[in-house]
Amino acid sequence: MTVTKDDLQAFQRFADEKLTSGGAESLVDLVCQWEAHRDSQETIADILESHADIEAGRVKPLDEAFADVRKKMGLTE
C-alpha cells in the first residue's frame, strides 16, 4: 500500500494524541496501535454502510443472491 500525505497527517494526529496521554511505549507500539485503530474505523464504516443499504432496501435474501450467481454461471439449482 502506498502511503499518502493524508496517511502521514492522520498518523501524526493520532501519535500526538497518544503521546500527550502517555499511551505509547515505543514507535513500533504507536504504529501498531494506529493500524489497529484504522482497521477498527474501517470496520465501523463498513458496518454503517451495510446498515444503510439494509435500511434503503438495497439488499436481497441470500438464497436469491446465490440463485442469481448460479444463473450467471450457467449452473442449475
Residue frames as a rotation matrix with the C-alpha (Angstrom) as fourth column:
MET 1
0.582 0.814 0.000 0.00
0.814 -0.582 0.000 0.00
0.000 0.000 -1.000 0.00
THR 2
-0.308 -0.642 0.702 1.30
0.615 -0.697 -0.368 3.41
0.726 0.318 0.610 -0.95
VAL 3
-0.121 0.189 -0.974 1.46
0.907 -0.378 -0.186 5.91
-0.403 -0.906 -0.125 1.89
THR 4
0.190 0.277 0.942 -0.09
0.687 -0.723 0.075 9.27
0.702 0.633 -0.327 1.16
LYS 5
-0.743 -0.402 0.535 0.35
-0.007 -0.794 -0.607 12.66
0.669 -0.455 0.587 2.79
ASP 6
0.156 0.889 0.431 -3.13
-0.702 -0.207 0.681 12.23
0.695 -0.409 0.591 4.26
ASP 7
0.649 0.007 -0.761 -2.00
0.327 0.900 0.287 8.94
0.687 -0.435 0.582 5.85
LEU 8
-0.377 -0.901 -0.213 1.04
0.673 -0.109 -0.732 10.63
0.636 -0.420 0.648 7.33
GLN 9
-0.606 0.221 0.764 -1.02
-0.427 -0.901 -0.078 13.53
0.671 -0.374 0.641 8.66
ALA 10
0.539 0.841 -0.056 -3.56
-0.460 0.349 0.816 11.14
0.706 -0.414 0.575 10.18
PHE 11
0.373 -0.493 -0.786 -0.77
0.674 0.726 -0.136 9.18
0.638 -0.479 0.603 11.84
GLN 12
-0.668 -0.674 0.314 0.76
0.306 -0.634 -0.710 12.38
0.678 -0.379 0.630 13.17
ARG 13
-0.141 0.708 0.692 -2.55
-0.712 -0.558 0.426 13.47
0.688 -0.432 0.583 14.72
PHE 14
0.766 0.412 -0.493 -3.02
-0.052 0.805 0.592 10.00
0.641 -0.427 0.638 16.22
ALA 15
0.026 -0.862 -0.506 0.56
0.746 0.354 -0.564 9.94
0.665 -0.363 0.652 17.53
ASP 16
-0.631 -0.227 0.742 0.24
-0.166 -0.894 -0.415 13.42
0.758 -0.385 0.527 19.04
GLU 17
0.341 0.853 0.396 -2.90
-0.698 -0.053 0.714 12.36
0.630 -0.520 0.577 20.93
LYS 18
0.763 -0.077 -0.642 -1.29
0.306 0.918 0.254 9.14
0.569 -0.390 0.724 22.17
LEU 19
-0.269 -0.956 -0.118 1.94
0.641 -0.087 -0.762 10.83
0.719 -0.281 0.636 23.22
THR 20
-0.376 0.226 0.899 0.01
-0.489 -0.872 0.015 13.55
0.787 -0.434 0.438 25.06
SER 21
0.601 0.710 0.367 -1.86
-0.713 0.268 0.648 10.92
0.362 -0.651 0.667 27.06
GLY 22
-0.244 -0.798 0.551 1.21
-0.925 0.362 0.113 8.70
-0.290 -0.482 -0.827 27.56
GLY 23
0.568 0.694 0.442 -0.34
-0.532 0.719 -0.446 5.91
-0.628 0.018 0.778 25.54
ALA 24
0.882 -0.302 -0.362 2.70
-0.171 0.511 -0.842 4.51
0.439 0.805 0.399 23.69
GLU 25
0.761 -0.636 0.125 5.76
0.144 0.354 0.924 2.60
-0.632 -0.686 0.361 24.86
SER 26
-0.418 -0.900 0.126 7.67
0.281 0.003 0.960 2.84
-0.864 0.436 0.252 21.58
LEU 27
-0.466 0.193 -0.863 7.38
-0.777 -0.556 0.295 3.95
-0.423 0.808 0.409 17.99
VAL 28
-0.901 0.132 -0.414 6.59
-0.133 0.823 0.552 0.38
0.413 0.552 -0.724 16.95
ASP 29
-0.654 0.689 -0.313 3.85
0.669 0.334 -0.664 0.24
-0.353 -0.643 -0.679 19.61
LEU 30
-0.350 0.492 -0.797 2.47
-0.227 -0.870 -0.437 3.52
-0.909 0.028 0.416 18.32
VAL 31
-0.667 0.061 -0.742 2.37
-0.743 0.015 0.669 2.26
0.052 0.998 0.036 14.73
CYS 32
-0.890 0.344 -0.299 0.65
0.323 0.939 0.117 -0.98
0.321 0.007 -0.947 15.83
GLN 33
-0.482 0.735 -0.477 -1.96
0.499 -0.217 -0.839 1.00
-0.720 -0.642 -0.262 17.77
TRP 34
-0.417 0.291 -0.861 -2.56
-0.610 -0.792 0.028 3.27
-0.674 0.537 0.507 14.79
GLU 35
-0.828 0.083 -0.555 -3.03
-0.435 0.529 0.728 0.33
0.354 0.844 -0.402 12.42
ALA 36
-0.757 0.584 -0.294 -5.46
0.653 0.684 -0.325 -1.31
0.011 -0.438 -0.899 14.84
HIS 37
-0.392 0.595 -0.701 -7.34
0.125 -0.721 -0.681 1.99
-0.911 -0.355 0.209 15.18
ARG 38
-0.566 0.139 -0.813 -7.56
-0.779 -0.413 0.471 2.40
-0.270 0.900 0.342 11.38
ASP 39
-0.903 0.234 -0.361 -8.77
0.043 0.884 0.465 -1.18
0.428 0.404 -0.808 10.98
SER 40
-0.591 0.706 -0.391 -11.45
0.678 0.171 -0.715 -0.59
-0.437 -0.688 -0.579 13.60
GLN 41
-0.361 0.433 -0.826 -12.56
-0.301 -0.892 -0.336 2.64
-0.883 0.127 0.453 11.94
GLU 42
-0.740 0.059 -0.670 -12.77
-0.661 0.126 0.740 0.93
0.128 0.990 -0.054 8.53
THR 43
-0.852 0.442 -0.281 -14.82
0.455 0.890 0.020 -1.91
0.259 -0.111 -0.959 10.02
ILE 44
-0.428 0.708 -0.561 -17.21
0.436 -0.382 -0.815 0.52
-0.792 -0.594 -0.146 11.68
ALA 45
-0.457 0.215 -0.863 -17.60
-0.667 -0.725 0.172 2.44
-0.589 0.654 0.475 8.40
ASP 46
-0.873 0.110 -0.475 -18.32
-0.294 0.658 0.694 -0.83
0.389 0.745 -0.542 6.54
ILE 47
-0.708 0.640 -0.297 -20.95
0.695 0.559 -0.452 -1.82
-0.123 -0.527 -0.841 9.11
LEU 48
-0.334 0.581 -0.742 -22.63
0.035 -0.779 -0.625 1.58
-0.942 -0.235 0.240 8.89
GLU 49
-0.627 0.064 -0.777 -22.65
-0.761 -0.265 0.592 1.37
-0.168 0.962 0.215 5.09
SER 50
-0.899 0.297 -0.322 -24.19
0.173 0.916 0.362 -2.10
0.402 0.270 -0.875 5.24
HIS 51
-0.534 0.726 -0.433 -26.83
0.632 0.003 -0.775 -0.91
-0.562 -0.687 -0.460 7.67
ALA 52
-0.379 0.366 -0.850 -27.69
-0.474 -0.866 -0.161 1.99
-0.795 0.342 0.501 5.35
ASP 53
-0.821 0.061 -0.568 -28.04
-0.506 0.384 0.773 -0.49
0.265 0.921 -0.285 2.46
ILE 54
-0.782 0.559 -0.275 -30.43
0.614 0.767 -0.187 -2.60
0.106 -0.315 -0.943 4.54
GLU 55
-0.381 0.642 -0.665 -32.47
0.338 -0.573 -0.747 0.44
-0.861 -0.509 0.001 5.58
ALA 56
-0.363 0.185 -0.913 -32.68
-0.716 -0.683 0.146 1.62
-0.596 0.707 0.380 1.95
GLY 57
0.588 0.673 0.449 -33.74
-0.288 0.693 -0.661 -1.81
-0.756 0.260 0.601 0.70
ARG 58
0.401 -0.522 -0.752 -30.61
-0.904 -0.095 -0.416 -2.35
0.146 0.847 -0.511 -1.41
VAL 59
-0.695 -0.593 0.407 -30.24
-0.657 0.753 -0.024 -5.97
-0.292 -0.285 -0.913 -0.31
LYS 60
0.228 0.760 -0.609 -31.84
-0.795 0.506 0.334 -9.28
0.562 0.408 0.720 -1.20
PRO 61
0.748 0.087 0.658 -32.18
-0.530 0.675 0.513 -12.58
-0.399 -0.733 0.551 0.65
LEU 62
-0.226 -0.963 0.144 -29.10
-0.705 0.264 0.659 -14.79
-0.673 0.047 -0.738 0.45
ASP 63
-0.159 0.194 0.968 -30.90
0.383 0.916 -0.121 -17.61
-0.910 0.351 -0.220 -1.35
GLU 64
0.874 0.481 0.067 -31.92
0.275 -0.377 -0.884 -15.17
-0.400 0.791 -0.462 -4.10
ALA 65
0.505 -0.768 -0.394 -28.38
-0.782 -0.600 0.168 -13.81
-0.365 0.224 -0.904 -4.39
PHE 66
-0.425 -0.662 0.618 -26.95
-0.342 0.749 0.567 -17.33
-0.838 0.030 -0.544 -4.71
ALA 67
0.280 0.606 0.745 -29.61
0.562 0.526 -0.639 -18.23
-0.778 0.597 -0.193 -7.29
ASP 68
0.926 0.020 -0.377 -28.58
-0.238 -0.744 -0.624 -15.17
-0.293 0.667 -0.685 -9.34
VAL 69
0.011 -0.998 -0.069 -24.92
-0.860 -0.045 0.508 -16.20
-0.510 0.054 -0.859 -9.17
ARG 70
-0.331 -0.090 0.939 -25.72
0.125 0.982 0.138 -19.78
-0.935 0.163 -0.314 -10.19
LYS 71
0.692 0.665 0.281 -27.79
0.412 -0.044 -0.910 -18.47
-0.593 0.745 -0.304 -13.11
LYS 72
0.734 -0.473 -0.487 -24.95
-0.630 -0.742 -0.230 -16.18
-0.252 0.475 -0.843 -14.28
MET 73
-0.320 -0.916 0.242 -22.53
-0.771 0.401 0.495 -19.10
-0.550 -0.028 -0.835 -14.07
GLY 74
-0.110 0.370 -0.922 -24.88
-0.860 0.430 0.275 -21.36
0.498 0.824 0.271 -16.02
LEU 75
-0.972 -0.222 -0.081 -25.35
-0.139 0.816 -0.562 -23.77
0.191 -0.535 -0.823 -13.13
THR 76
-0.127 0.966 -0.226 -28.57
0.069 0.236 0.969 -25.50
0.990 0.108 -0.096 -12.27
GLU 77
0.045 0.237 0.970 -30.28
-0.912 -0.386 0.137 -25.07
0.407 -0.891 0.199 -8.94
